[in-house]
């Protein structure tokens, strides 16, 4: 989910529909997998739902010049209500799940094996998505074009790049990744469907992208940090009830403190003198994010 939103925002589009898109794709993925009896069609259907919602945001921004934030918020409400209405008959049903796929030999390595090599295809796919997103951004010409469109669309257009076409398709790609994340919740992480399955996770995903400074590796770190605190809170809830209530919300003040640190004037001054330090701790939002590019 966070990698998909990172791609979308890097190219200059804000997909604020994450909360609703995640919920509707989770419901659709479970429903299709339940009907067919296999998880794979559920993931495909969920990806289509996520891509379709993202395409609406991109198309209304590019063609109709509508505000991306407003459209995304409306789609969040619409998709969430559709998921609740259409998924009511699937509440409590048991559907297929993604089978575990431990990697022989590697999964037996102490500690590291359990952390990295004792999962299923969805988890391995998330590792691959992080690596491919980083590689796309910083090691390929299409990645440079993508970032150019998000930073200076006028300059990208002058170099012959089709700005709005690129924005549309990368937004659709990001939306499809969000849809796959939704199906992962109902078919792998928390099996089954219920209205609160992905409650607030979309908003958390948006916050994590900001926390990570729109850099794939730092965004991934923010997502793993949030997940680790959730697991830790669950493990400690019987021993330290008060602490268990605090840990799940810890990423939010950490995100705020990190943003204050990264965007402070003195950090900017240090970053001007030591660019590597600035790149390590954070980066600014794409300059053209949320704007509409019009060819003159």
N, C-alpha and C positions, 0 to 999 in steps of 0.2 A: 504493500500500500504506500509506504513512505517513499520508496523508489519511484513509483508511478507519479506521485505528486511532485517529487523533486524534478523529474523530467518535464512535467507540465509547467511548473513555475519557472524553470530555467529557460524555457522557450518563450516566456512572457505571458502565460495564461494562468489565472487563478481558478482552480477547480474547488469552489467552496461547497460543492455537493457531496463531499466525501462521506459525511455521516449518513445521508440518505442512500447514496450509491452503494456503500458497504452493506447496508441493511437489506436493500432490495436484491443485490447480487447474492448475498448469503441465503436469502429465502429462495430465490430462483434456482441457485445451484443445488440446494437440498431437494427442492421439488422435482427437478429434472432427474437427479440421481435416484430419487425414491421411485419415480415412474419407470425408469429404464433398468434400475437395479445395478448400476455401476457408477462410480464416482466421476470418471473422466468426462462424460457428457455434461455433468453438472458444472464442472469447471469451465467447459467451453461456453455453456449458456450464461454463466456468471460473467465471463469475460465480455461476451456480447452486450450484456446489460450495462456493465461499466463503461464500455466503449461508446454505447449509444448515448448515455447521459453526458459523457464528456463531449461527444460530437455536437450535442445541442448547445452546450456552453460555447464551444469554439465557433459554431456556425452563426449563432445569434450575435456573437461579438464581432465576427468578421463581416458578415453580410448585413446584419441589421444595426450594427454599432451600439448594441445594448451593453449596459454595465455588467461586467462579469460577476461581480460580487452579488448584485441583486438577482441575476438569473440563477446563480449557484445556490443562493439561499432558498429561493422558491422551489428549485428542484430537490433540495434536501427535504423540505416538508412534504412535497408530492411523493417522492420515492419512499420515504419512511411510512407514510400513510398507506401507500399501495402495498408495501411489504406486510404491514399489519393486517390489511383487509384480505389480500390474496393468500397469505400464509396461515390464516386462522385454522384451516382444516388440517394443516400439517403439524400443529403443535402436539407434542407427545409421541409423534411417530418415530420409528427407528428406521434409519436408512443406511445405505452403504457407507463405508469409511475408507480412507486411504490406508492401504496395508503398510506395516512397518517394513523397512528395507535396510537393515544393518549391513554395513560393508564388511565382508569377511576379513579377518586378521586385523584390519585397522580399528574396528570397533572394540577389539580386545585390549587396546593400549590403555593403560591406567589413566583415568581422568580424561585425557584428550579424546580417547576413543568414544566415551559416552557423550562428550560435549559436541564433537564434530561428525562422528561417523556412525551413530546409532539412532538414525532418524528415518524419515520416509522421503519420498520424492518431493513433496511440497517444501520441506525444510531445506533439502539440498538445492531445490530450485531457488529458494530465497537467497542462499549463499551465492548462487550463480548470478542472480539478478543484481546483487550489490557489485560484484566484480565487473560484470558487463556494463553497468551504468557508469562506473568509474572509468572504465576503458573507453567507452563511447565519448564521455565528456573531455577527457584529457589526452587521449592517444589516437584520435581519428579526426579526419577533416570534417565528416558530418557532425561530429561533436562540436568542433569549432564553429561551424555554421549555426548549429543550434544555439550556442551561447551568444553568438553575434546577434542573432535575431532577438534574443531576450535582453541584450544590453543596448545595442544600437541598431534598431531595425532599419533606419534610414541608410546607415552605412552598409548594412548587409544587402539591402535592395540595390544600392549603387554598384555592388560587386556582382550583381546578377542573380542573387539568391531570391527565390520566390518566398517572400516572408510569410504571407498568410497561408500558403499551401503547407509550408513547413510547420507553422503553428498548429494548423488543423490536425495533421497526421500525428505529430508528437503528442498532442493533447489526447487524441483517440488512443494512442499507445499507452499513455499514462492511465487513462480511464480503464482500459482493459486489464492493466496490472492491479488496479484497485478492485475490479470485479473478481479477479482470481483470489485476491486476499479475502474478499467476502466469503467465497465458497470454501476457502481454507478453514474459516471459523466453523461453518456448519457441517463440514465433512471431515475435519481432521482435528481441530483444536478443541471445540466444544460441540460434540456431535449432536445433531438434531436442530430443530428450529424453534425459536420462541422470540417474542417481540423484543426482549431485552438482550438478545444474544450479543450484539455488537454495540450496545448502548454507549454513546460518547466516544467510541474508539476513533471515529472519523475526525472529531475535533482534536483529539489527542494526536492523531497523525499529522494534522496541520501544524500543531504546536511543535512537534518533534522536527518537522522540516525546517521551521524557523530556528529551533534550538541548534540544529546541525549546520546552520549557515549555508544551506543549499549545496552542501558537499556530500556526495554519496556515503563516504566512509564515516563522516561525523554524524550524519543522519542515522546510519545503521547503528552507531554507538548509542545514540539517544534512544533508539527503539529497544535495543538490548538492555540498556539501563532501566528503562521503564518496565520491561518484562521481568528483569531480575528483582526489582523492588516489589513487584506484584507477588512473585513467588516467595520472596523472603517474608513478606507480610503474612502470606498464607501459612508458612511454616512456623511463624512466631506468634500466631494469634492466640494459642493456648497458653503460651509462656508469658508474653508481654502484650496483653490486650490493647493497652494504650498505644504502644509503639506500632502495633499492627494496623492501627487506624491512621497513623501518620505516614508510614512508608509509601502507601499507594499514591498519595498526593505529593510526595517529595519531588518528583520530576518537574512540577510546575514552578515552585519557587526557585529550583535550580535553573530552569530555563530563563526565568526573569532575571536572576542574578547574572547569568551568562550573557544575556542580551545587554544588560547595563554595562557589563565589563567590556564587551566587544565594541559597543557603540559609544563609549565614553571618549571625550576629546583627548585625554592623555594617552589612551590606548591607540588612538589614531596616530598621534604624534610618534609613539614608539613604533607603530606599524610602518610609518613612512621611512623610518631609519632602518628597521629590520623587517623587510617584507615577508621573510620566511616565518617569522613569529606570528604575523598577522594571518597568514594563510593557515597556520597550524590551529589557531584558536577560533577562527571564524571568518566569514566573508559577508559582504553586504548583499541585500536582495538584488536580483537582476533589475537594472535601471528601468527597463521598459515593462516590468511585470504589471499586468492589469490594464495596460493601455491598449488603444486600438490603433493599428497602423493603417493609414490611408495613403494610397498612391496618388500623388499629385499629377 
